[in-house]
Amino acid sequence: MRTARRHSSNALASSLLRWMLLAVCVIVALQPARAQEPDKRHVTPVKPETNRVQPPPKGTDEKIIQQYISGDSTQAMAEARRDSLRRVYKRYPLLTDFTVGLNIADALLMAFGQDYASVDVNATLNMWNRLQPTVELGIGWAKTNPDDLNFTYRCKPSPYFKVGANYNLMFKNSPDYQALIGIRLGYSTMRYDITKVHYHNTYWAEDINFDINGEHSHALWGEAGVGLKVKLWDHLSMGWMLRYHGIFNYGKNAHSRPWFVPGYGPRKSSLGLSLSILYTFPLHRDKAKAQVQAKDAVVPDDEPVKPIQ
C-alpha cells in the first residue's frame, strides 16, 4: 500500500517538473523576440501657432495690407477676396454712358420694295453697364396696296413713341459690346385713308367702287426683343434688335380698321426689326478706369511680395 502511494507521488512530482521545465523554455524562447520589439513612444501633439500673419497676395490694396500688419488676417483675407473679384468683374458707375441713335431699318427695307416705314430717334441711359432705360420717338407712314385685298391704304405721317428698358447680359465686360434683352410699351395716333375700294355685288351683278377718307385711330402695344450692340469706331456703334410684339388695344371706326400702325407695322404682324446707328457719350467711364488702374498699381505684377514677419 505504501509502495503504491510512493509511486503515485513520484509520478505527480515528475509531471510537475516537466511542466515547469516547459514553461521555462517558452519564457526563454520568447525573451529575445520581446527584446527586438521597438519601443513605443508617446508623442504629445503641439498646438499650432495661430497668430502667424499670412503674406498678402500681389496687387493687394493698401488698406488690406494694413489689416495684415495689424494681425487681423481673417478679415484681411476676406477683403482680399472681394478686392480680387472687383478686379475681375469691374463695377461701373451709376451713370455709365448716354447713347442716342437713329433707327433706319424700314428706310433700308423701302429700298427693296417695302411701301411703309417707321423711323425714330432713340435715347438710352446706361446705368451700372446693366440696366438701360430707353425712349423712342418717331414718325410712321404708308401707301400700299395690301396683297389679296381690294383697296389702297394710305397713312399720313403720324407720330408714335415707346418707353421701356434693356438689360445688358454682358455687364461684366466693356460697354462697347453688349447683348441685350428689352421690353417696350408703344403708343401711336394716326390718320389714314382707304381708297379705290372695289366690291362686286353678286346679287345685282355689279361692281361698286368707293373711298373712305379722313379716318382717325390710335393703338397701344407691347414689345419684347433681343439684340446686340457692336462698336464700329471710337464712340460710333451699331445696334440690332429683333422684336416680338402684340397690340393691346386700337381704335375701331364704324366703316374701317387701321391696317398699318406707325412704329408697329402691319396690324396683324407679330415680328419687327430695328437697326440703329448709335453715338455714345461716356459718363465718368474714364474716371472709373483710372481708379481701377490706380488700384492695380499698388503692387506691380513683376515685383515679388515679401512675406510679413
C-alpha positions as a Markdown table, in Angstrom:
| # | Residue | x | y | z |
|---|---|---|---|---|
| 1 | Met | 0.0 | 0.0 | 0.0 |
| 2 | Arg | 2.8 | 2.3 | 0.9 |
| 3 | Thr | 4.7 | 1.4 | -2.2 |
| 4 | Ala | 1.7 | 2.4 | -4.4 |
| 5 | Arg | 1.4 | 5.7 | -2.8 |
| 6 | Arg | 5.1 | 6.4 | -3.2 |
| 7 | His | 4.9 | 5.6 | -6.9 |
| 8 | Ser | 1.9 | 7.9 | -7.4 |
| 9 | Ser | 3.7 | 10.8 | -5.6 |
| 10 | Asn | 6.8 | 10.3 | -7.7 |
| 11 | Ala | 4.7 | 10.4 | -10.9 |
| 12 | Leu | 3.0 | 13.6 | -9.9 |
| 13 | Ala | 6.2 | 15.3 | -9.0 |
| 14 | Ser | 7.8 | 14.2 | -12.3 |
| 15 | Ser | 4.8 | 15.6 | -14.2 |
| 16 | Leu | 5.0 | 18.9 | -12.4 |
| 17 | Leu | 8.7 | 19.1 | -13.0 |
| 18 | Arg | 8.2 | 18.6 | -16.8 |
| 19 | Trp | 5.6 | 21.3 | -17.0 |
| 20 | Met | 7.8 | 23.7 | -15.1 |
| 21 | Leu | 10.7 | 23.0 | -17.5 |
| 22 | Leu | 8.5 | 23.5 | -20.5 |
| 23 | Ala | 7.3 | 26.9 | -19.1 |
| 24 | Val | 10.9 | 28.0 | -18.5 |
| 25 | Cys | 11.8 | 27.0 | -22.1 |
| 26 | Val | 8.9 | 29.0 | -23.5 |
| 27 | Ile | 9.8 | 32.1 | -21.5 |
| 28 | Val | 13.4 | 31.9 | -22.6 |
| 29 | Ala | 12.4 | 31.4 | -26.2 |
| 30 | Leu | 10.1 | 34.5 | -26.2 |
| 31 | Gln | 12.5 | 36.7 | -24.3 |
| 32 | Pro | 14.7 | 37.7 | -27.4 |
| 33 | Ala | 11.6 | 38.4 | -29.6 |
| 34 | Arg | 10.3 | 40.8 | -27.0 |
| 35 | Ala | 13.6 | 42.5 | -26.8 |
| 36 | Gln | 13.5 | 43.0 | -30.5 |
| 37 | Glu | 10.2 | 44.9 | -30.4 |
| 38 | Pro | 10.8 | 48.7 | -30.9 |
| 39 | Asp | 9.9 | 51.0 | -28.1 |
| 40 | Lys | 6.5 | 52.7 | -28.4 |
| 41 | Arg | 6.9 | 56.4 | -27.8 |
| 42 | His | 4.0 | 58.6 | -26.8 |
| 43 | Val | 4.1 | 61.8 | -28.9 |
| 44 | Thr | 2.3 | 64.8 | -27.3 |
| 45 | Pro | 0.6 | 66.9 | -30.0 |
| 46 | Val | 1.9 | 70.5 | -30.3 |
| 47 | Lys | -0.7 | 73.2 | -30.7 |
| 48 | Pro | -0.1 | 75.1 | -34.0 |
| 49 | Glu | 0.8 | 78.7 | -33.9 |
| 50 | Thr | -2.4 | 80.6 | -34.8 |
| 51 | Asn | -1.2 | 84.2 | -34.6 |
| 52 | Arg | 1.1 | 84.0 | -37.6 |
| 53 | Val | 0.3 | 86.7 | -40.2 |
| 54 | Gln | 0.0 | 85.3 | -43.7 |
| 55 | Pro | 1.6 | 87.4 | -46.5 |
| 56 | Pro | -0.9 | 89.4 | -48.7 |
| 57 | Pro | -1.3 | 88.4 | -52.4 |
| 58 | Lys | 0.1 | 90.5 | -55.2 |
| 59 | Gly | -1.7 | 93.7 | -56.1 |
| 60 | Thr | -3.5 | 94.0 | -52.7 |
| 61 | Asp | -5.0 | 97.3 | -51.7 |
| 62 | Glu | -3.1 | 99.3 | -49.1 |
| 63 | Lys | -5.9 | 99.2 | -46.7 |
| 64 | Ile | -5.9 | 95.4 | -46.7 |
| 65 | Ile | -2.1 | 95.3 | -46.2 |
| 66 | Gln | -2.6 | 97.4 | -43.1 |
| 67 | Gln | -5.0 | 94.8 | -41.8 |
| 68 | Tyr | -2.4 | 92.1 | -42.4 |
| 69 | Ile | 0.2 | 94.1 | -40.5 |
| 70 | Ser | -2.2 | 94.6 | -37.6 |
| 71 | Gly | -2.7 | 90.8 | -37.3 |
| 72 | Asp | -6.3 | 90.7 | -38.5 |
| 73 | Ser | -5.5 | 88.1 | -41.2 |
| 74 | Thr | -9.0 | 86.6 | -41.4 |
| 75 | Gln | -10.7 | 89.9 | -42.2 |
| 76 | Ala | -7.8 | 90.8 | -44.5 |
| 77 | Met | -8.2 | 87.6 | -46.5 |
| 78 | Ala | -11.9 | 88.3 | -46.9 |
| 79 | Glu | -11.2 | 91.8 | -48.1 |
| 80 | Ala | -8.5 | 90.5 | -50.5 |
| 81 | Arg | -11.0 | 88.1 | -52.0 |
| 82 | Arg | -13.6 | 90.8 | -52.6 |
| 83 | Asp | -10.8 | 93.0 | -54.0 |
| 84 | Ser | -9.8 | 90.3 | -56.4 |
| 85 | Leu | -13.4 | 89.9 | -57.6 |
| 86 | Arg | -13.6 | 93.6 | -58.2 |
| 87 | Arg | -10.5 | 93.3 | -60.4 |
| 88 | Val | -12.1 | 90.5 | -62.5 |
| 89 | Tyr | -15.6 | 92.0 | -62.6 |
| 90 | Lys | -15.4 | 95.7 | -62.8 |
| 91 | Arg | -18.1 | 97.8 | -61.2 |
| 92 | Tyr | -19.1 | 100.6 | -63.4 |
| 93 | Pro | -20.6 | 103.8 | -62.0 |
| 94 | Leu | -24.3 | 104.5 | -61.7 |
| 95 | Leu | -24.3 | 106.7 | -64.9 |
| 96 | Thr | -22.0 | 104.8 | -67.2 |
| 97 | Asp | -22.9 | 106.4 | -70.6 |
| 98 | Phe | -25.7 | 108.0 | -72.6 |
| 99 | Thr | -26.5 | 106.9 | -76.2 |
| 100 | Val | -28.6 | 108.4 | -78.9 |
| 101 | Gly | -29.4 | 106.6 | -82.1 |
| 102 | Leu | -31.4 | 106.6 | -85.4 |
| 103 | Asn | -33.4 | 103.6 | -86.4 |
| 104 | Ile | -33.0 | 103.1 | -90.2 |
| 105 | Ala | -34.3 | 99.6 | -90.6 |
| 106 | Asp | -37.5 | 100.5 | -92.5 |
| 107 | Ala | -35.7 | 103.1 | -94.6 |
| 108 | Leu | -33.4 | 100.4 | -95.9 |
| 109 | Leu | -36.2 | 98.0 | -96.5 |
| 110 | Met | -38.0 | 100.6 | -98.6 |
| 111 | Ala | -35.1 | 100.4 | -101.0 |
| 112 | Phe | -36.1 | 96.7 | -101.5 |
| 113 | Gly | -39.7 | 97.5 | -102.2 |
| 114 | Gln | -41.4 | 97.9 | -98.9 |
| 115 | Asp | -44.1 | 100.6 | -99.1 |
| 116 | Tyr | -44.5 | 101.6 | -95.4 |
| 117 | Ala | -41.9 | 102.8 | -92.9 |
| 118 | Ser | -41.3 | 103.9 | -89.3 |
| 119 | Val | -38.3 | 106.0 | -88.5 |
| 120 | Asp | -37.4 | 107.0 | -84.9 |
| 121 | Val | -34.8 | 108.6 | -82.8 |
| 122 | Asn | -33.9 | 106.7 | -79.6 |
| 123 | Ala | -32.1 | 107.7 | -76.4 |
| 124 | Thr | -30.7 | 105.2 | -73.8 |
| 125 | Leu | -29.1 | 105.8 | -70.4 |
| 126 | Asn | -26.7 | 103.1 | -69.4 |
| 127 | Met | -26.8 | 102.5 | -65.6 |
| 128 | Trp | -24.0 | 100.3 | -64.0 |
| 129 | Asn | -23.5 | 99.0 | -67.5 |
| 130 | Arg | -26.5 | 96.8 | -66.8 |
| 131 | Leu | -29.9 | 98.5 | -66.7 |
| 132 | Gln | -30.8 | 100.8 | -69.6 |
| 133 | Pro | -34.0 | 102.9 | -69.6 |
| 134 | Thr | -34.8 | 104.0 | -73.2 |
| 135 | Val | -37.2 | 106.3 | -75.1 |
| 136 | Glu | -38.0 | 106.2 | -78.8 |
| 137 | Leu | -39.8 | 109.0 | -80.7 |
| 138 | Gly | -40.6 | 108.6 | -84.4 |
| 139 | Ile | -42.9 | 109.1 | -87.4 |
| 140 | Gly | -44.6 | 106.4 | -89.5 |
| 141 | Trp | -46.3 | 106.5 | -92.9 |
| 142 | Ala | -47.6 | 104.1 | -95.5 |
| 143 | Lys | -49.0 | 104.0 | -99.0 |
| 144 | Thr | -49.6 | 100.4 | -100.1 |
| 145 | Asn | -52.0 | 98.0 | -101.9 |
| 146 | Pro | -52.1 | 95.1 | -99.4 |
| 147 | Asp | -51.8 | 91.7 | -101.1 |
| 148 | Asp | -55.1 | 89.9 | -101.7 |
| 149 | Leu | -57.1 | 93.0 | -100.5 |
| 150 | Asn | -59.3 | 95.2 | -102.7 |
| 151 | Phe | -58.2 | 98.7 | -101.6 |
| 152 | Thr | -55.3 | 101.2 | -101.3 |
| 153 | Tyr | -54.2 | 102.1 | -97.8 |
| 154 | Arg | -52.6 | 105.5 | -97.2 |
| 155 | Cys | -51.5 | 106.5 | -93.7 |
| 156 | Lys | -50.4 | 110.1 | -93.4 |
| 157 | Pro | -47.1 | 110.8 | -91.4 |
| 158 | Ser | -48.2 | 110.1 | -87.8 |
| 159 | Pro | -46.2 | 110.2 | -84.6 |
| 160 | Tyr | -45.5 | 107.4 | -82.1 |
| 161 | Phe | -43.4 | 106.9 | -79.0 |
| 162 | Lys | -42.1 | 104.0 | -77.0 |
| 163 | Val | -40.8 | 103.7 | -73.5 |
| 164 | Gly | -39.0 | 100.7 | -71.9 |
| 165 | Ala | -35.7 | 99.3 | -70.8 |
| 166 | Asn | -32.9 | 97.0 | -71.8 |
| 167 | Tyr | -30.8 | 94.6 | -69.7 |
| 168 | Asn | -27.2 | 94.1 | -70.7 |
| 169 | Leu | -26.3 | 90.4 | -70.3 |
| 170 | Met | -22.6 | 91.3 | -70.8 |
| 171 | Phe | -22.5 | 93.8 | -67.9 |
| 172 | Lys | -19.1 | 92.3 | -66.7 |
| 173 | Asn | -17.4 | 93.3 | -69.9 |
| 174 | Ser | -16.8 | 96.5 | -71.8 |
| 175 | Pro | -19.8 | 98.7 | -72.6 |
| 176 | Asp | -18.7 | 98.8 | -76.2 |
| 177 | Tyr | -20.1 | 95.3 | -76.8 |
| 178 | Gln | -23.5 | 94.3 | -75.4 |
| 179 | Ala | -26.0 | 91.5 | -75.6 |
| 180 | Leu | -29.4 | 92.9 | -74.8 |
| 181 | Ile | -32.9 | 91.8 | -73.9 |
| 182 | Gly | -35.6 | 94.5 | -73.7 |
| 183 | Ile | -39.2 | 95.4 | -73.3 |
| 184 | Arg | -41.2 | 98.3 | -74.8 |
| 185 | Leu | -44.6 | 99.9 | -74.4 |
| 186 | Gly | -45.7 | 101.8 | -77.5 |
| 187 | Tyr | -48.5 | 104.2 | -78.4 |
| 188 | Ser | -49.5 | 106.0 | -81.7 |
| 189 | Thr | -52.2 | 108.1 | -83.1 |
| 190 | Met | -52.8 | 108.1 | -86.8 |
| 191 | Arg | -54.9 | 109.4 | -89.7 |
| 192 | Tyr | -55.5 | 107.2 | -92.7 |
| 193 | Asp | -57.5 | 107.0 | -96.0 |
| 194 | Ile | -58.8 | 103.9 | -97.7 |
| 195 | Thr | -59.3 | 104.5 | -101.4 |
| 196 | Lys | -60.2 | 102.6 | -104.5 |
| 197 | Val | -62.3 | 100.1 | -102.6 |
| 198 | His | -63.6 | 97.6 | -105.1 |
| 199 | Tyr | -66.7 | 95.5 | -104.2 |
| 200 | His | -68.6 | 93.1 | -106.5 |
| 201 | Asn | -72.3 | 92.7 | -105.7 |
| 202 | Thr | -73.2 | 89.2 | -106.8 |
| 203 | Tyr | -77.0 | 89.8 | -106.3 |
| 204 | Trp | -77.2 | 92.8 | -108.6 |
| 205 | Ala | -74.2 | 91.7 | -110.7 |
| 206 | Glu | -72.5 | 95.0 | -110.5 |
| 207 | Asp | -69.1 | 96.4 | -109.3 |
| 208 | Ile | -69.0 | 99.1 | -106.6 |
| 209 | Asn | -66.1 | 101.5 | -106.1 |
| 210 | Phe | -65.8 | 103.9 | -103.2 |
| 211 | Asp | -63.4 | 105.7 | -100.9 |
| 212 | Ile | -63.1 | 106.1 | -97.1 |
| 213 | Asn | -61.3 | 109.3 | -96.2 |
| 214 | Gly | -60.2 | 111.1 | -93.0 |
| 215 | Glu | -60.3 | 108.2 | -90.6 |
| 216 | His | -58.7 | 108.6 | -87.1 |
| 217 | Ser | -57.4 | 105.9 | -84.8 |
| 218 | His | -54.9 | 105.0 | -82.1 |
| 219 | Ala | -53.1 | 101.9 | -80.9 |
| 220 | Leu | -51.4 | 100.7 | -77.7 |
| 221 | Trp | -49.0 | 97.7 | -77.9 |
| 222 | Gly | -46.1 | 95.9 | -76.2 |
| 223 | Glu | -42.8 | 94.5 | -77.4 |
| 224 | Ala | -40.2 | 92.1 | -76.2 |
| 225 | Gly | -36.9 | 91.7 | -78.0 |
| 226 | Val | -33.3 | 90.5 | -78.1 |
| 227 | Gly | -30.4 | 92.5 | -79.7 |
| 228 | Leu | -26.7 | 93.3 | -79.9 |
| 229 | Lys | -24.6 | 96.4 | -79.8 |
| 230 | Val | -21.2 | 96.5 | -81.5 |
| 231 | Lys | -18.6 | 99.2 | -81.6 |
| 232 | Leu | -17.7 | 100.5 | -85.0 |
| 233 | Trp | -15.2 | 103.3 | -84.4 |
| 234 | Asp | -14.5 | 105.4 | -81.4 |
| 235 | His | -17.9 | 106.4 | -79.9 |
| 236 | Leu | -19.9 | 105.2 | -83.0 |
| 237 | Ser | -21.7 | 101.9 | -82.8 |
| 238 | Met | -24.4 | 99.9 | -84.5 |
| 239 | Gly | -27.3 | 98.1 | -82.8 |
| 240 | Trp | -29.8 | 95.4 | -83.9 |
| 241 | Met | -32.9 | 94.2 | -82.1 |
| 242 | Leu | -35.5 | 91.6 | -83.2 |
| 243 | Arg | -38.8 | 92.3 | -81.6 |
| 244 | Tyr | -41.9 | 90.2 | -80.9 |
| 245 | His | -44.9 | 92.5 | -80.4 |
| 246 | Gly | -48.7 | 92.5 | -80.0 |
| 247 | Ile | -51.4 | 95.1 | -79.9 |
| 248 | Phe | -53.3 | 95.5 | -76.6 |
| 249 | Asn | -55.9 | 97.9 | -77.9 |
| 250 | Tyr | -56.7 | 100.0 | -81.0 |
| 251 | Gly | -59.4 | 102.4 | -82.2 |
| 252 | Lys | -62.2 | 100.8 | -84.3 |
| 253 | Asn | -64.2 | 103.0 | -86.7 |
| 254 | Ala | -67.6 | 102.3 | -88.0 |
| 255 | His | -66.5 | 101.7 | -91.5 |
| 256 | Ser | -62.8 | 100.7 | -91.2 |
| 257 | Arg | -59.9 | 99.3 | -89.2 |
| 258 | Pro | -56.3 | 100.6 | -89.4 |
| 259 | Trp | -54.2 | 98.3 | -91.5 |
| 260 | Phe | -50.9 | 100.0 | -90.6 |
| 261 | Val | -49.8 | 101.3 | -87.2 |
| 262 | Pro | -46.8 | 103.8 | -87.0 |
| 263 | Gly | -44.0 | 102.3 | -85.0 |
| 264 | Tyr | -45.5 | 98.9 | -85.1 |
| 265 | Gly | -46.1 | 98.0 | -88.8 |
| 266 | Pro | -49.0 | 96.0 | -90.3 |
| 267 | Arg | -51.6 | 95.5 | -87.5 |
| 268 | Lys | -51.6 | 91.7 | -87.9 |
| 269 | Ser | -47.9 | 91.2 | -87.9 |
| 270 | Ser | -46.1 | 89.8 | -84.8 |
| 271 | Leu | -42.4 | 90.5 | -85.6 |
| 272 | Gly | -40.4 | 93.7 | -86.1 |
| 273 | Leu | -36.8 | 94.6 | -86.6 |
| 274 | Ser | -34.8 | 97.7 | -85.7 |
| 275 | Leu | -31.3 | 98.7 | -87.0 |
| 276 | Ser | -29.8 | 101.8 | -85.4 |
| 277 | Ile | -26.7 | 103.9 | -85.8 |
| 278 | Leu | -25.6 | 104.9 | -82.3 |
| 279 | Tyr | -23.4 | 107.5 | -80.8 |
| 280 | Thr | -22.3 | 107.1 | -77.2 |
| 281 | Phe | -21.4 | 109.9 | -74.7 |
| 282 | Pro | -19.3 | 108.4 | -71.8 |
| 283 | Leu | -20.3 | 109.5 | -68.3 |
| 284 | His | -17.5 | 109.0 | -65.8 |
| 285 | Arg | -16.4 | 105.8 | -67.5 |
| 286 | Asp | -12.8 | 107.1 | -67.9 |
| 287 | Lys | -12.7 | 108.1 | -64.3 |
| 288 | Ala | -13.7 | 104.5 | -63.3 |
| 289 | Lys | -11.0 | 103.1 | -65.5 |
| 290 | Ala | -8.4 | 105.4 | -63.9 |
| 291 | Gln | -9.4 | 104.2 | -60.4 |
| 292 | Val | -9.0 | 100.6 | -61.4 |
| 293 | Gln | -5.6 | 101.3 | -62.9 |
| 294 | Ala | -4.5 | 103.1 | -59.8 |
| 295 | Lys | -5.6 | 100.2 | -57.6 |
| 296 | Asp | -3.7 | 97.8 | -59.9 |
| 297 | Ala | -0.6 | 100.0 | -59.5 |
| 298 | Val | -0.3 | 99.5 | -55.7 |
| 299 | Val | 1.8 | 96.4 | -56.1 |
| 300 | Pro | 3.3 | 95.8 | -59.6 |
| 301 | Asp | 2.8 | 92.4 | -61.0 |
| 302 | Asp | 6.5 | 91.9 | -61.7 |
| 303 | Glu | 7.5 | 92.9 | -58.1 |
| 304 | Pro | 7.7 | 89.9 | -55.7 |
| 305 | Val | 5.7 | 90.3 | -52.5 |
| 306 | Lys | 7.8 | 89.9 | -49.3 |
| 307 | Pro | 6.2 | 87.9 | -46.5 |
| 308 | Ile | 5.5 | 89.8 | -43.4 |
| 309 | Gln | 7.3 | 88.5 | -40.3 |
